[in-house]
Amino acid sequence: MIKACVAGATGYTGLELIRLLLQHPNIQIKHVTADSNKGKRLSEVCPSLTGVFDQELVALEPGLASDCDVVFLALPHTASMDKVPEMLQAGCRVIDLSADFRLHEQEVYETWYQTKHQSPELLEQAVYGLPELHREKIKTAKLVANPGCYPTGAILGLAPLMQCDWVHLDSVIIDSKSGVSGAGRKLNTGTQFCEANEGVSAYGLTTHRHTPEIEQELSGLAGKNLSVVFSPHLMPMTRGILSTLYISLTKEMSVEAVLSHFQNFYRDEPFIRLLPPGQYPATQRVVRSNFCDLGVAVDKRTNRLIIATAIDNLMKGASSQAVQNCNLMFDFPETEGLEGVPVFP
């Protein structure tokens, strides 16, 4: 049994982490933090936990790491970077769900996040926590940078193609649609009911901060620098991300041949579900699960390959992927605590 601290416990990802860890047979929640609600019982902030988990919320202090084996940092971007060094020095392993350690290069981080990185010496040490690509490195990592929600779905859909000579790697277009929970729990005019309901809106075109994260991972797989077009959209639903990915083919390919390639690439992956020809993912089929559903189509008229992926942004896009990483780091079965099936909303 290992002991865990969940920092940022009252946000959407923090609450999902708590829900998952409470059912994990090998993890005990030692501390839960939320500076803005310190002194309150967690059930006061999240009534659904009444009688289930009433632990007191405390402020995030470096000393909390000294009696924990792992800290999950479910904090806003830029809030983790100055806290991680002391946690690592205390001998605790860290899974950071923010973007603070996802990008390997300090200059790239500071350009896209418009802030100076406080712990640049840890950027090379941090392991990008996408198990399907970096499983072996995650097992021995002290610091894991949990991927962003949009990048998770996009990278998983494109990764099998990065070494193929039958696609144009400079033609990638990523069209993604996310539920409102992706914006977090804080009040925001654009995500209020009257603003988001009955409408679909594009945002962050050419400027979304997940762009360099996607490019970094795809470039690493391809062995050369790649640029992608990434277009995110806000959907009037609570959770889920559907990504439709477009890439041009260099020769004629059948759907069956493409699927066979994907099946070989993901043959041992417990959380990748490949759909048969003519079937495509839907967000409601992955709700509250760690699955990534994936379907492919070939547009013979334009000689373009289309890949669609669906994940729950709060789960495979955040909290359940963090638990998957934790399982790898502590040599637990990778699926432990994540066996639940999707729940139709």
N, C-alpha and C positions, 0 to 999 in steps of 0.2 A: 504494500500500500504506500503510495507516494502522497505528499501533501502539496496542495496547490493554492495559489492566491489568484483571484480574479480581480484585476484592477479595471475600473470603469464598469462596475457590475450592474448599473442601472440603465445603461444603453441597450439598444436592441441586441447587439452582438454579445454584450456581457450577460444579458438575461438568457440568451440561447446557450451560452457556454455553461451557465449554472444548471440549466435544465439537463444538458447532456452529461455534465459531470456528476450530478446527483444519481444518475443511473449507471455510472461507470463503476465496475466492481473493484478497480484497483487505484482509484483516485479519491482522496478526501479533500474537501474544500476547507482550508484552514482560515483564510482571510478573504473578505470581500470589501472592496474600497469604492468610494464615490465621494470625492471631496465636497461636492455641493450638498450631499445628503448625509454627511457623517453624523453619527449619533442616533440616526433612525434605524429601525429594524427594516430589513430588506422587504418584508411583507407590507410595510407601510407605503413603500414606493411601488411595489408590484403585488397587489392584493391576491393574485392567483397563487402566490407562494405561501399564503397564510396557512399555518399548521403543517407546512411542508419544509420550509427553510426560513427560519426567522432570525438568522444571524444578524448581528449589528454591523452596520456599515462604518468603516473607519477611513481616515485620511490615508493616502498613499505615502508611506514613508519607506526609505531604503531599508530600514531595519526589518521590515516584514519579510524580506527575502531570506533572512538568516535561518528561519525555521521552516522554510519551504523547499521543495525540490524543484518546483517549476512555477513561474509567474506568467500568467496570460495578461498581456497588456492590451485591453480593448479601449484604447484612448484615442482622442482626435489626433490627426496628423500634426506633427511637430511637437507633440507633448511627451513622447517616449524617449527621444534621443538622449536627453541628459540624465535619465533615470537608469538606463540599462547598465552603464559601467559599474555602478556600485552593486547592482544585483548580481552581476557576473562575478565580481570580486568576492561576494558573500558565498560563492559556490553554487548559486542557483542557476538553473537553465531558464531561458526566456523565450517565449513565443510572442512576438509583437504583431498585433493585427493591424497596426497603422502602416503607413507608407515609409516610415522613417529609415528603414534599413533594406528596402526592396531594391533600390538602385545601387549598383556597384560603384558608380563614379560620383564623387562629391559635387563636381561642377554640374552634372546633369540634374542631380537632386536640387541644388540651389537655384538653378535656372527655372525649373518647373514649379517648385514650391515657394520660390521667392523668399527664402529664409536661409540663414547660415546654419550649416549642420554642426551640432555641438559635439558629436562623437564620430568624426570621419574615420578614425582609425579602426572602427568596427565594421565599416562597410564591406571590406573584403572578407572579414571573418563570418559575416552573416550568410546563412544559406537560404536561398529562395525556396519557400516551403510548398512547392507543388510536387507531391509525392510521386506522381506518374513520371516525372522527369528527373527528380533529384533524391530519390529514395535513400540511396546509400550515404550520401552526404548528410541528409537529415538525421540519420541514425546516430551520428557522432557529433552533431552540432551542439554548441552551447547557446547559440542565438539563431533562431529561425524567424525569418521575415515572412509572415503569412501573406499570400498573394491577395491582390485586390479582387473584387467580385467580377468586374468586367473582364480583366485579364484572364481569370481562371477559365471562363467559358470560351473566350477567344483563342487562347493558347492551346487548350485541349483539342479544339476543333482543327487547328492548323499544324500542330506539332508533327503529325505523321507525314506531312508533305514537304518538310524542310530539306530533306535529302533526296527528293524525287526530281528526276530530269524531265518529268512530264507536266511540270507546272512552271509558270513565270513567277518567280518570287517577288518581282517588283510590281505585281498587279493586285496585291491584297487589299480588299475593301471589307471593313468590319462594320456591320450595322447592328447595333445592340439596343434592346428595349428593357428597361428596369422598372420594378415596382418602387413605390414611394419610400419604403423602408430603407432603401439604399442611401437616402439622404440623411439618415440618422434620426434620433429622437428629439433633438432640439427644435424649437419653433422656427419655422421658415415660411415666409409668405408664399413662395412658389410651391410648397408642398401641403398647404392647407387644403381642406376638402373642396372648398368652392373654387380654388385655383386649379387643382389637379383633376377633379372629377369631370367625366364626360369630355376628356380632351387628351391629345397626345402632343408632346412638344419635344423638339430637338433642343439640345443645349451643349455647350462646351465644344462646338465644332472647331476643329483644328487646335484646340487649346486644352482638351481634357488631360488631367494629370496621369491618367492610366496609360496614355499613349507611349511614353518612353519605357514603361514597364513591359508592355507587350513587345515593343521593338527589341528590347534587351534580350528577352528570352528567345524570341524567334531568331534573332541574329546569332545567338549562341548555338542554336541547333543547326542553322544554315552554314555557319562558319564564315559569314560575311555580314556586313552591316546592311540591315533592311529598314525600309520605311513603309509605314502602312497608313491607309486612310481609316480613321476611327470616328464613327458618328453615333453618339449615345442619345437615347430618347427616354423621356419620362412617361410611364404608362399609369393610368388610373387603377392600379391594383396594389395590394399591400406588399407582396413579395414575389421574387422570381426574376430571372433574366433570360431572355431569348436573344441569342446572337445568330445572325445570318451572315455567313462569311463567303466572299466571292474571290476566286482566283482563276486566272486564265490558264487553259491547257496548251501544251506545246504539240500535242497529238491527240487523236481520237482515243477516248477511254470509255469503257462501259461502267455503269453503276456497279455491276457485280465485281469488276476488277478493282475499282476503288475501295469498295467495302471489304474485299479480301485483304487489301493492303492495311486498312484500318484495323481489321480483326487481328492481323498478325502483330501490329504495333501495340495493341492494347490487350493482347491475349491473356495476360495474367493480372489484369487490373480489376479489383473487386467492385469499384464504384463507377466504371465506365459501361454504359449500356448502349450498344450499337443497334440501331433499328434496321429492319429489313427494307429492301427497295420499295419506294412508294410510301413509306411511313416517315413522319418527321416529329421532332420533339414538341412538347407543350409544357409550359411552366407548371400547370396544375398537377402534372404527373410526377414532379420531383419535390413537391412542397414538403418541408420539414425532413428532408432526407439529404444524404451526402452524395447522391447520384448526380452524374452528368450524363444526360441522354444526348445521343448524337445520331443524326441522319444525314445522308448525302444524296445529291441529285446531279446529273450531268445535263447541261443545256447544250444539246448538239447543234442547235441553230447558231449560237454565239461561241461555241467551243469553250464554255466556261464551267468550272466546277463550283457547286454551291454546297456548303456545309452548314447545317443548323445545329446549335447546341442549346440545351436548357439546363439551368441549375437554379437552386434556391439561393439567392444572394446572401441570405443570412446564415446559410448552412455551408454547402460546398464553397460558397463565395466568402466565407468568414469562419463561423464558429465550429462547425463540424470538421472542416478542413484543419483547424487548429488542433482539435482532438485527435484527428488522424495523424498529424505530425507528432503530437505528444506520445501517441502509442508507439510510433517508430523510435522516438528518442529514448524511451524507457523499455524497449524490447517487449512491449505488450503485443498481442495479436492486433494487426493493423485495423481490423474491423470492430474491435472491442468497444462497446458503448455506442456503436453506430449502426447496429443491426436493424433498427426500426425501418418499416416500409413507408413509402410516401403516403401522406394523408390528403385525400381530396378535400379542398376547402369547403 
